[in-house]
Amino acid sequence: MDIDRILKLEGKYNLYEDTIEGIHYWMYGRGELCNFILPRIENPEVGKAHNQLKSKTSFLGKVWGLLYNSIWNGKRKAFQAEVCIIDHERRIWENNEYECKYTKEIYEHYKDKAIILERPYNYGHLKPIGKEKVAYLDYISLLCNFHYLFVKTFRKRKYRKICNEIERHMRDPLKELNQEIGIHYSMAELQAYLSKVILRNQVRIREMERLLDKIQPRIIIEVVGWSNTCMAANETAKRRKIITYEMQHGVSGHTDYEYNYQTKKILPQLPAYYLTYGDYVGERERFPVVTRAVGFPYLERQVLKEREAKKVKDHKTVLFLSSGTIGERLSQLACRFTETAYDDKRCKVIYKLHPGEYLVWKQLYPRLLELEQEGRIQVIDSSNSDLYQLFSEADVQVAGAPTTSICEGLAFGLTTLVYPLCDLTKVSFLFENGFAHKIDDTSDIQPIWDAVNGNAEKKENNWRKMWKENAMDNVIRVVEETSGVKG
């Protein structure tokens, strides 16, 4: 979809500031609508590979976990703390425990005055974790869904009123939206979606207000700032003069709705500060938030560790980085490369699945499964594997979509190849500056690999341009200068 057309439409109808039932419905709904719902109408293949619960029994088991965490590990675990961290619920396995790589070191710095809030991940939470003080947000998710279902089922007059308001507010924008992107998304579908957004976030904002009033933080440090949880926290924080910071967790550019807006106004759902990896991956022209380049503490620590432990190998390793939207075609490329490269015993091939593919890849990628069973390719389908360890083992990385992993691999000095399977606009700077190279098929991998391999000086320059050094010091300095909160 053409993001510029949609941004223009948002500005024309002032959708960012429009409210229904007191909720900025467009701000809370635009991310999922523009990133998933509308693109899937254009192309049903978008996001096809994604984990699903296998049975009703699995679902019921997860619900019991949500109920337990809601009662025993939710708001009752909250306490007063100067620093509130909303971490990334998809933790990684590190040091025999699951940790949030974006906020772990920040928590350790402030741990005597910090609390972590965590959203449920696939209806649960990854454990074991360290000695972090954590309050789970499962109860907010349950209350949001209960409120929505209750109103829809038992308060039909109120539900119809909300749907009528949605039609009144969105009749003209929806007509233009369909014309601009050339699809048919009906008013009934939009009403069903936005009514859910409105009713859920009425409860989410109310509960976030109560929770933050109990914690009384001076600052909030968050990951995935465009999630409804963080947006509700930001909106509440602005009313209570709490300063909010979002840690960059992915590569984003001019094609990402979450970081592009047709306004310069301060929007209450956005953080006050956006702390980026570096200048190249931190440029924001259409994001109305103060941006500061700080680096990525975890990545920097891992790179330095890898450099110290660098071993001489008798083989080369090619690492493929998958994701659900392009996994089928990238897996086919990896299979073709494996079939031609396997005769060379000096070449090892690893295929790293995205977490959303873990449960479904064996059904969707049958040839990849065959090669894995034959021992010709190593498939990583578990969060127990450390991506950075894979980077330290690899010499070349091959991706098909603009993921953060591409830039992280560059920090480890990997030759970076991209098989263009989707829009690469947001990582165009990689090709413009020679950080990465596009390939058309497997025959392009070896020549480019040979041409750039061994250029240590260029790889070092790439690292310095992409990632700001002394990351943890930078984070602490920005927080102290803007809030006065010290560790």
N, C-alpha and C positions, 0 to 999 in steps of 0.2 A: 504494500500500500504506500501511497505517496504521503509521507508524513507532513510535508509542507502544506499540502491542501487541507489536511485535517487541522493543523495548527492555525491556519488562516480562518477556518470555520469556527474553531474554539474562540478565537479572538473576536470575531464578528458578533457572536451571540453571547459573549461574556460568560462562557460556561464555567470558568474557574471559580467565579464568585457567586454563581447562582445556587440557591438552596431550595430544598423541598423538605418539609417537616424539620427544619433546622439543620439539615445535613447538606454539606457541599457534595452532592451526589456525583457530579462529574469528576471531581478530583479523586474521590474514592473508587470510582468505577472505570475510569479511562484506561488504566494500565491493563487490566484483564481484557477489557473490551477491544482495545486497539492492538494488543499484542497476541491475543489468542482467539477470541470469538470471531471477530471479523476476518482475520487471515484464514481461519479454518473454513469459512464460507467460500472464500476465494479459492483455497486449496485444501481439500480435506486431508492431505498427507501431512500438513503442518502439525508437529508434535505427536505423530502417530505412536512412536516408541516411548512408552511411559509406564511406570509401575502401576499395577492395579492390584487391589486386594483379591486374593484367589477365591474366596468363598464368603458366604454370610457368617460362617463360624469365625473366620479371620476378623471380619468387621466387628462382630459382637465382642470378641476378645479385646480389640482395640478400644471399643467404647468403655468397657470395664476399666481399662487403664486410664482413659480420660477422666472417668468419674473418680477414681482413686486419687489421681494427681490433683483434681479440682478440689477435693475435700482436704487432703492432707499436705499437699505440696504447693498450694496456690497462695492466695492472699494471706493466709495465716503464717506463711514463711517470710512475709515482707517485714521490714523494719526500717527505721530512719537511717538514711545514708546520704552523704553528700554527692556521691557518684552513682548514677543508675546506668547500667549497661544492658542494652537489648541486643543480645548476641545473635549469631547465625546458628539456627537450630540444627543445620546439617554439619555437625562437628566432624572432625577427622581423627583418625587413630594416631596417637603420638604418645610416646613414653608410657605405653601400657594403659592408656586411658583415652577417652574422647575429649577433645578440646576444640574450642572455637579459635581458628588460627588468626582471625581478624582482631579479636579482643583479649586473648589470653594474657599477653604481656601487659596490656593496659590494666587489666584487672589486678595482676600481680603488683603493679606499681601502686594502685590505690586500694589494695585489698582490705585494709583496716577501716576504710570508710566507703566501701563499695558493695553493691548488690547487683546480681544478674537477673534479668527477666528473660524467660525463654519460651518461645512459641512451640507448640507441638510439631513434630516432624513425622509425617506418615502416621498420625494418630498416637505418637509416643515420643520418647526421648532417648537419645543414644547414651548408654551407660556401659561401663563405669566412667565417672568423671572424677576430677580432683577434689580438693577441699573447698571448692567455690561455694559461696552462699547464693543459692539459686531459688527463685520463686517461679513456678511454672504458670503459664498463662492459659492452660487448658480450660479453666473454668470460664474464662471470657469467651472462648470459642463455643463452648456448650451453651452459655446463656444467649449468645448472639443467634445461634441456630434455633434455640427453643423459642425465642421472642419472634423470630421471623415465621416459624411454623405455626405458632399460636395465633398470631394476628391473621395470617393467611387463612387458617382453618376456622377460627372461632370469632374473629372480629372482621367479618367480611365487609361491613360498611366502611370501616377505616381503610381496609386494604383497597377497596374500589376507589376511595377518595385519593389515596396515594397514586394509584394507576391513572386516574383522571388528571391529576396534577402533572404526572410525567408526560402524558400526552399533550397537555397544554404548553409545557415548557419545551418539549422536544419535537413537536410536530414539524416545524420548519427546519431545525438543524438536521433531523433524521432524513427528511426529503433531500436536502443538499448532500448529506453524507452518502446516501445511496447513489446519487448522481455522480459525485466526485470519484468514488471508488468503483462504481460500475457493478454493484451487487444489489441484492434485495434482502434487507434486514427489516423485518416487519415491526410495526409499532407494538404488537402483542409480545414479540420476543424481547423488545427493548424494555417494555413495562415489567415483564417477568424478571429480567435481569436487574434493572435499577431498583425495583421495589425491594429485592433481596439486599442490595447494597445499602439502601436507606435504612431498612429495619434492623439489619445486623449492626450497622455503625451507630445507630442510636444507642444501643446497649454498649457497644465497644467503647465509645467516647465516655459514656457515663461511668463505666467500670474503670476505665483508665484514669479518669479524674479522681475516683475514690482511692485507687491504688497509689497514685502519685501523691495524693494528700497524706496518705499514711507514710510513705517513704520520705517525702519532703526533700527531694534532691536539689542540689544547686545546678548540676549539669546532667545531661543525658547523652551518652555515647551509643550510637546505634549502627546496625548493619542492615542493609536492604531497606533504606529509608522510604521507598515507595510502597512498601507493604502497608496494608490497612492498619496493622498494629502500630507501626512507627508513625504513620500519618496522624493517628489518633493521639499518640503520645506528643508529637510535635505541636498539634493544635492545642492540647491541654497545657503544654509547657509554655507556649507563648502567652497564654492568659495569666500564667503564674510567674512570669519573668524567669523561667528556667532556660538556660542556654543549651541548645541542642547541637550535636556534631554527628555527622554521618561519615563512617569510614568507607572509602571506596572498596567495593568487593568484586567488581567486574569491569571489563572494558566497555565503554559506552561512547556513543558519538551522535551524529546528526540524525540517526535513524531510530533512536531509542526514545519512546514516548515518556519514559520515567524521568528523563533528564533534558527534555526540550519543552518549552512553553512559549506561547505567543504573548508574553507579557514581561514587563520589568518589575512589576509590583511584588512586594513580599507576600507570599502565599502562606497562610498559617499552617498548612499541612506539611510544608517543607522544612528541613532543618535550617538552623541559622548559619552553619558552616559545613562545607563539604571538603573533607580531607582526602586528597588524592595521592596516588602512587608517585606521580612525578609530573613534569610539565607536559610531556607528550600525551600521556593518557589522562591528563587532568584539564585540558582546555575545554572551557564551557562558555559558549557565546549565547546560548538560549536557555540557560539554567539560572533563574533569579535567586541565586544563593551565593554568599561569599565563599570563594574557593581558595584553599591553601594546599600547596604541594608539600607532603610530609614524608612519603615513602611507605613502605610496608614492612614493619618490624619483623614479622615471622619469616617472610621471604628472605630478608637480608641475613637473618641468623642462619637460615638453612643453606644459603649460598656460601657463606663464609665457612660453615662446617664442611660442606662438600669440597671446597677448595683445599682445606687442610687434609682431607682424607682421600684425595684423588689417587686412584690406582691405575696402573698401566694394564690395559686389557689386550687380549689377543683376538678380539672380534669387535665389530661395529654393531650398534643397536639402533634400530629405527622404531620410533614410538608414534603410534597413531592415536589421535585424541578425538573421541567420538562424542556425539550428542544425538538426542532423539530425533531432531528435525532432519538430520542428514545422515543418520547412522547407517541406513541400508546401503546407500551409495558409497559412503566412505568405507564400509566393511568390504564391499566388492573390490574397491581399489586395493585395500590391504591384502585381500585374498589373492588378487592378481600379482601383487608384488611378492607375496610369500611364495607363490608357485614358481616364480622366476628366480627368486633369490635364495631359495632353500638349498640349492646345490652348492652355494658358497657357504661353507661351514663357518666362515668368519663373519657372517651376518645373522643377527638375532632380531626377530620382529615381535613387538609387544603391541597389543590392541587394548587401550584403556577406555572402557565404557563409561558413559555418564551415569550417575546414580539412578536417573530416571529409566535407564535401560536394563538395570540389573535383573529384574524379574522376567523380562520379556525377550531378551536377545536370542535365546536358544530357539524360540519359535520364529522370530523375524529374520534371523541371519543364519540359515542352515549351513551354508558353505563355510562360514567362519567357525561354526561348531565342529564341522568335520575336520578342519585343519587343526583346531585346538585339540581334538581327541587324538589326532595323529601325532601330536607333539611338534607340529611345524610352526605354530604361533602360540604365544602366551596371551591369554585373554584375562584382563583384570576386571572382575565383576563383583567387587566387594569394597566397602569403605574401610576395611581393615588394611588395605594397601595404601602406602604413603605416596602421593603423587610426586612429591619432591624427591623421594628416593628414586622413583622412576626417571625423573629428570636427570638425576646424578648418574644414572646408569646409561642414559641414552646419548647418542651423538647427533641424531636427526629427529625432529618432530614434524609430523604431518597432520594438519588439521583441515577441516572442511567448512568451519563456521567461525565467526569472530568471537572466540572465547578468551577469557582472561588467561587461560593456560598458555596461550601462544606467547603472551608477554612474559609470563613467569618462566617459560622455557628459555626465552632469550637471556634471562638473568643467569641461567646456568650455562650460557655459551653454546646453546644448541643451534645447529643449522636449521632454519625454520622454513618449511614449505607449506603452501596452502593450495589445496585442491578446491577451486571456487564452486561450491555447491549452493550458495545462497548469497544474499547481498552482503558485500564486504566493505561498504562505505565507511562504517565506523572504525575500521582498522586500515583505511587507505594510507594512513601515515606510515604504516609498516613497509609498504611497497615503495612509497615515495622517497623514503630515507634509506632504502636498502637493507632494512632489518629482516625482511622476509621476501620470499620469491614464490610466484604463482607457478603451478604445474598443470599440465593438461592430462598426463597419464603417468604410469609407472616408469616409462622410459625417460622421463625428465628428472627423476630423483637422483640417480647416480651422477650425471654430469654436473648438476648444480651443487651437489654434495661435494664432489671433488674440487670444484672451482672455489668454494668458500671455506672448505675445511682447513683448519690450521691457521687462519688469520686471527691470531689471539688479540692483536691490538684493536681490530675492528670490533670484535666481540666485547672487549672491555669498554669501548666507547659506547656501544649499544646499551650495555648495562647502566652506565652512568647517565645517559640521556633518558632512558626509560624509567629508572627508579631513583628517587632522591635518596642520598646516603644519610646515615645517622638517623634512621627513621624514628626510633623510639624517642630520642632526644627532641626531634622535631615535633612529634605529637604532644609531648609534655609542655614544650615551650609555647605552642599555639594555645593549648588549653589554659595554661597559667596566665598568659598575656590577655586572653579574652574573658576569662571568668574569675581569675584569682584563686582557683582551687588548686592546692598543692598536695603532693603525695605524702 
